[in-house]
Amino acid sequence: SQQGEEDPQALSIQEGENATMNCSYKTSINNLQWYRQNSGRGLVHLILIRSNEREKHSGRLRVTLDTSKKSSSLLITASRAADTASYFCATDAFGGSRLTFGEGTQLTVNP
Amino acid sequence: GAGVSQSPSNKVTEKGKDVELRCDPISGHTALYWYRQRLGQGLEFLIYFQGNSAPDKSGLPSDRFSAERTGESVSTLTIQRTQQEDSAVYLCASSFSVGSRNTIYFGEGSWLTVV
């Protein structure tokens, strides 16, 4: 089973609205990362949050981490049509070297 | 180069043929990863290399899949006797070192279609 699982699978919003995507995982982690993928091509790193952090900001992105619930959320504020993409969370098992990706959330921002 | 480079971008091959996919990591990156992504799905880990250490091959789905890396440079992923279920994007990534604190940088992927 997937270590990281995102929900919803698909999200459609209007430009200017906020988009929230969630990620749940099963095992202890060192950190959790969020990536973005345009049109099935390469992934781009967005943000990393460590297991001892609860919230992190980067521009219009806000990530939270709740290790007690083994979940994270990615909030994109004031969305733009250019934010349309798939968003993946990636986790590592404690001490692990590889990143395990979830199935992703497909975000569509309508102009 | 400035980023991770993969070739070919697209490959259509007949079932049963062998294919080689190439990855040039970012210069100075000691860790290199291969992932597979089927249409509409998440990334499946295949293999990673870290310097001169033995690679972690635990994600390779069958013995038809193999990968090599020369030192800390180019890597090739070889799929022998391709099957239709091998159709996917094969993504290569690199980072300064192995370890999840390191951001990994992805190439644009090689689209493989087996007909």
Contacts between the chains, C-beta under 8 A, distances in Angstrom:
chain1	res1	chain2	res2	distance
A	2	B	42	6.5
A	29	B	100	7.9
A	30	B	100	5.3
A	30	B	101	6.9
A	31	B	100	5.7
A	31	B	101	6.4
A	33	B	100	7.6
A	33	B	103	7.6
A	40	B	37	7.4
A	40	B	39	7.5
A	40	B	89	6.0
A	40	B	109	7.6
A	41	B	89	7.8
A	41	B	108	4.9
A	41	B	109	5.7
A	42	B	4	7.5
A	42	B	91	6.5
A	42	B	106	3.9
A	42	B	107	5.5
A	42	B	108	4.5
A	42	B	109	5.8
A	43	B	43	7.6
A	43	B	91	7.2
A	43	B	93	7.8
A	43	B	106	4.5
A	44	B	106	7.3
A	45	B	103	4.7
A	45	B	104	7.1
A	45	B	105	7.3
A	48	B	101	7.4
A	48	B	103	6.9
A	50	B	101	7.9
A	88	B	42	6.5
A	88	B	43	7.2
A	91	B	100	8.0
A	92	B	100	3.4
A	96	B	100	6.7
A	97	B	31	8.0
A	97	B	48	6.8
A	97	B	50	7.3
A	97	B	56	7.1
A	97	B	98	4.3
A	97	B	99	6.0
A	97	B	100	7.0
A	98	B	33	7.2
A	98	B	45	5.2
A	98	B	48	6.1
A	98	B	56	6.9
A	98	B	59	7.7
A	98	B	100	8.0
A	99	B	33	8.0
A	99	B	45	7.6
A	99	B	100	6.1
A	99	B	104	6.6
A	100	B	45	6.6
A	101	B	35	7.5
A	101	B	42	4.7
A	101	B	43	4.0
A	102	B	42	5.4
A	103	B	41	6.1
A	103	B	42	4.2
A	104	B	41	8.0
A	104	B	42	5.7
